[in-house]
Each structure stands twice: as C-alpha cells, then as structure tokens.
Amino acid sequence: MAETYRLAARPFIFPEGPFKGKLKGVIFIATSPTHTNQWFMINCGQFGDCFSKLIPLIPHKLVKEIMAALIRGDDVEFPGLYLKEQFDRRFNYEGSPVRFEAPDSYVPV
C-alpha cells in the first residue's frame, strides 16, 4: 500500500516595508509515519490555482478558505491524506500566467 501524508502550510508574512502584512511565501510540510518533506514557495499569486489543480478533491470554497487563512498568517492543515505524487512537484504551477506572442509586425533583426 502506498504511503499517505498529512499536508500543512505555514505562511510567511512580510514584516515591514512596502509589502508589510502581505503573504511572502509558504512552507509546506508533508508528514507520514516514516517521512517528513518540507519546501518553501514564494507567493506568486497562484497558490489557489495550484491547490485546486493538484489536489482536486478540495472543494473550491475550501481552497478560498485556505487562502484566506494563509493571507491572515494562520497555519493551515489540509483535509484528508495525500499520496507523494500529489505534491511531488512542490506545487510548481505549470501554466504560465504570461504568454508571449510576437505581433504580426514583428521582424527579427
């Protein structure tokens, strides 16, 4: 049987400066009876999309609640148990929010 993990998140909030009080990033902690995995991710504004795509069992409403708690600075434990494959990519969202296409008038030099 595949090993299952509990998944938690601990937010880091900017303590000062122009972004004071904003979500800087999150440490994710995945624990099983025999292993613990931790990784840090900078807030790129796509955590909600990542959670809903990588862990589709979490209802959209709960994803919003998780995001609100992280933004407030609260630690969060995700509901349920997860297989390592579900978080193996460390929540690196594959879809880029920016897509570059050269305009029709573009002439390479």
N, C-alpha and C positions, 0 to 999 in steps of 0.2 A: 504494500500500500504506500502511496506517495505521502511524503511528509507535508503536514499543513502548518501554516504560520498565522499568528495574530499580527495585525498591522496597526501601527500607531504613528502619529505625526506630532512633532514638537516644533512650533513656529519660532522664528526669529524676527523680531520687530526692530526697525531702525530706531536706536535710542535717541538720536539727535540729528540735527541738520535739516535740509530742506524736505527730506522724506520721513521725518520723525513720526513715529506711530504707524507707518506703513509696513506691510509684510515684506521682509527682506528675503526670506527663504524658509525652507522647512527641512528638518532632519526627519527622515523616515526610519522607523525601527520595525523590522520583521523578526519575530521570535517564534521558535519552535522548541520542543522539549530538548533538542540537541544543538541548535544553531541560533545565532543572532546575526542579522545583517543590518547595517546602518549605512545610510548615504544622505548627503546633503544636496539639495537642489535650490538654486536661485529662483526666486519668483519671476517668471517670465510672463505672468498673466494668463497662463493656460492650464493651471492645475485642475480646475473644474472639468475642462475638456479631457484632460488626461485620465482623471478618475473615472469619468463616465464611459470612456472608450476602453480602458484597460480592465476595469472592474465593472462590467455591465450589470451585475446583479444589484448594485447600489441604485436605488431609485433617484431620479433627477432631483426631487425635493430634498433628499438626504444629502446629495452632493452639495447643494446650495447651503444646507445647514453646516456641513463640514467646513466649507469655505468660509462661512461667516465666523465660525468658531476660531479658525486659524487666523483670520484677519484681526479678531479681537485679542489674539495672543494666547488662546486656550489650547492645551494639549488635546488631541483627539485620538480615540481608538476607533478604527473602522469596524463595522459589524461583520460578523462571520469569520471564517477561516479561509486562507488563500494558499494556493499552490505556488511554488517558487517561480514557475513560468509566468504567473500573472504580474509579477513585479520585477522580473529579471532585467528588463531594460531600464530599470530605475526611473520609470515614469518619463523618459525622454519621449516627448511627443513627436511623432514622425512627420506630421503635416506641418508645413511651414506657413506661418501667417502672411508671409510676403512672397509674392511670386513675380519674378521679373520677366517681362517680355519686351523685346526691343520694339520700338514704334516702327510703323511702316516706312517712315522717312529715314530710319537709321542706316547709315552707311559706314561699315567698319573702315578704320584707317590703317 
